[in-house]
């Protein structure tokens, strides 16, 4: 594809929280389900609390990145119409596929957060696997190391992981590129980014009240090093 191709990713989902709570989650609460965005130099071009939010970043040569959230109340929660649009400079097909699949996983995680941990303080940790994880079977290796290579979404698991400890909970998301594990006190997200030209990664969203990001990063970093040794 040629450079500077426009894209648009549209996703509609129902969430188990009021529009006000969803608004809080997608503005100030992103570390609880995605990653911190408070350093983004975006401009709120539309800010109609709590139903319509558009955040946009503009750059040279017409480049832009825009997120739109349209919320409406429904019985038991809110309906979200989400549109991510902008320009990919290179590798359009791979970038679009990666961004689209990440969107599905992030919005699922948003629903998990709102249902199980809404409003609780969070300690966010981002951990990257070694470069060796970029191989074609990188995510398969991770699932095997975790002991969930054939575990399906909705399964209850009890894992004893070297250096990390015991994790007991539910596999709340599972496909060929992404894995989500929810325990009583945390959301663990695993990203098979080897399919999109990057290293495998993971995030921990710790709601226990006793989490420490450095300790978490060290424990999981060591686990990933051994998984790809």
C-alpha positions in Angstrom: 0.0 0.0 0.0 1.1 3.6 -0.5 2.2 5.8 2.4 -0.3 7.9 4.4 -3.4 5.8 4.0 -6.5 6.7 6.1 -8.1 4.2 8.3 -11.3 3.9 10.4 -11.9 1.2 13.0 -15.5 1.1 14.3 -16.7 -1.0 17.3 -20.0 -1.1 19.0 -20.4 -2.7 22.4 -22.6 -2.8 25.5 -20.9 -2.1 28.8 -22.1 -2.9 32.4 -21.9 0.7 33.7 -23.6 4.1 33.3 -22.4 6.5 30.6 -20.9 8.6 33.5 -18.8 5.7 34.7 -17.7 4.8 31.2 -16.7 8.4 30.6 -14.6 8.3 33.7 -12.9 5.1 32.6 -12.1 6.3 29.1 -10.8 9.7 30.3 -9.0 9.5 33.6 -9.2 5.8 34.2 -7.3 4.3 31.3 -4.5 2.7 33.4 -7.2 0.3 34.8 -8.0 -1.4 31.5 -5.6 -0.1 28.8 -2.6 2.0 29.5 -2.0 5.6 30.9 -2.9 8.2 28.4 -2.4 11.4 30.5 0.7 12.3 28.6 -1.0 12.3 25.2 -1.0 15.8 23.5 -4.5 15.4 22.3 -7.2 18.0 22.0 -10.8 17.4 23.0 -12.6 18.6 19.9 -16.0 17.4 21.3 -16.6 17.1 25.0 -20.4 16.7 25.7 -20.4 14.9 29.1 -21.4 12.1 29.4 -22.5 11.2 25.9 -20.0 12.3 23.2 -16.2 12.7 23.4 -13.7 13.2 20.5 -10.0 13.3 21.2 -7.7 14.2 18.4 -3.9 14.6 17.7 -2.7 16.3 14.6 0.8 16.2 13.0 2.8 17.2 9.9 1.6 16.5 6.4 -2.0 15.9 7.3 -1.3 13.1 9.8 -3.9 12.7 12.6 -5.1 10.2 15.1 -8.7 10.5 16.5 -10.8 8.6 19.0 -14.5 9.1 19.3 -16.8 7.7 22.0 -20.5 8.0 21.7 -22.4 6.8 24.8 -26.1 6.2 25.4 -27.8 4.7 28.4 -29.4 1.3 28.2 -31.0 -0.9 30.8 -28.2 -2.2 33.0 -25.5 0.0 31.5 -24.4 1.9 28.4 -24.0 1.4 24.7 -20.7 2.5 23.3 -20.1 3.5 19.7 -16.3 3.7 19.3 -14.5 5.1 16.2 -10.7 5.2 15.9 -9.6 7.0 12.7 -6.4 8.4 11.4 -3.5 7.8 9.1 -1.0 4.9 9.0 2.2 5.9 7.4 3.6 2.4 6.6 2.5 -1.3 6.4 -1.2 -0.3 6.2 -2.6 -3.9 6.2 -0.5 -5.1 9.2 -1.1 -1.9 11.2 -4.9 -2.0 10.5 -5.2 -5.6 11.5 -3.2 -5.1 14.6 -5.1 -2.0 15.7 -8.5 -3.5 15.0 -7.7 -6.6 17.0 -6.2 -4.6 19.8 -9.4 -2.5 19.9 -11.6 -5.6 20.4 -9.4 -6.8 23.3 -9.1 -3.4 24.9 -12.9 -2.7 24.8 -13.5 -6.2 26.2 -11.1 -5.4 29.1 -12.9 -2.1 29.6 -16.1 -4.2 30.2 -14.2 -6.5 32.6 -12.9 -3.5 34.6 -16.3 -1.8 34.8 -18.0 -5.1 35.9 -15.5 -6.2 38.5 -13.2 -3.4 39.6 -14.9 -0.1 38.7 -13.5 2.8 40.8 -10.8 0.9 42.6 -7.3 2.3 42.7 -5.0 0.5 40.2 -1.3 -0.2 39.9 -0.4 -0.5 36.2 2.6 -2.4 34.9 3.7 -3.0 31.3 6.2 -5.8 30.6 7.8 -6.7 27.2 9.0 -10.2 26.4 12.5 -10.6 24.9 13.2 -10.2 21.2 13.1 -13.9 20.8 9.3 -13.7 21.3 8.9 -12.1 17.8 9.1 -15.6 16.2 6.0 -17.0 14.4 5.3 -19.2 17.4 6.0 -16.5 20.0 2.5 -16.4 21.5 2.1 -20.1 21.4 5.3 -20.4 23.5 3.9 -18.0 26.0 0.6 -19.8 26.4 2.6 -23.0 26.9 4.8 -21.4 29.6 1.6 -20.2 31.3 0.1 -23.7 31.1 -3.0 -22.5 29.1 -2.1 -23.6 25.6 -5.5 -25.2 25.0 -7.6 -23.3 27.6 -10.7 -21.7 26.2 -12.5 -18.5 27.1 -14.6 -18.9 30.2 -12.4 -21.5 31.8 -11.4 -21.4 35.5 -7.7 -21.9 36.0 -5.2 -22.3 38.8 -1.7 -21.5 37.7 1.6 -21.9 39.7 4.1 -19.8 37.8 7.8 -19.8 38.6 8.8 -16.5 40.3 5.3 -15.1 40.0 3.3 -17.3 42.3 -0.2 -18.7 42.2 -2.8 -17.2 40.0 -6.4 -18.4 40.3 -9.2 -17.0 38.2 -11.0 -17.0 34.9 -9.7 -16.9 31.3 -12.0 -14.0 30.3 -10.6 -13.6 26.8 -8.8 -16.0 24.5 -8.0 -16.1 20.8 -5.0 -16.7 18.6 -3.4 -13.4 19.4 -4.7 -12.3 22.9 -5.3 -13.8 26.3 -7.0 -12.3 29.3 -6.9 -13.7 32.8 -9.0 -12.1 35.6 -8.4 -12.9 39.3 -10.2 -11.5 42.3 -7.7 -8.7 42.5 -6.2 -8.1 39.0 -6.5 -8.2 35.3 -3.6 -9.8 33.4 -3.5 -9.1 29.6 -1.2 -10.9 27.2 -0.6 -9.6 23.7 0.7 -11.8 20.8 2.2 -8.8 19.0 4.6 -11.2 17.3 1.8 -11.5 14.7 2.2 -7.7 14.0 5.9 -7.5 13.8 6.7 -6.8 17.5 7.6 -8.6 20.7 5.0 -10.3 22.8 3.9 -8.1 25.6 1.7 -8.1 28.7 0.1 -5.7 31.2 -0.9 -6.2 34.8 -3.7 -4.1 36.3 -3.5 -4.7 40.0 -6.5 -3.7 42.2 -5.3 -5.4 45.4 -4.3 -2.2 47.1 -0.9 -3.8 47.8 0.7 -3.9 44.4 4.1 -2.6 43.5 4.9 -2.0 39.8 8.7 -2.6 40.2 8.2 -5.9 41.9 5.6 -7.0 39.4 7.8 -6.0 36.4 10.7 -7.9 37.9 8.8 -11.1 38.5 7.0 -11.2 35.1 10.2 -10.1 33.3 12.1 -13.0 34.8 9.2 -15.3 33.9 9.2 -14.1 30.3 13.0 -14.4 30.0 12.8 -18.1 31.0 9.8 -18.7 28.7 11.9 -17.6 25.7 15.3 -18.8 26.8 
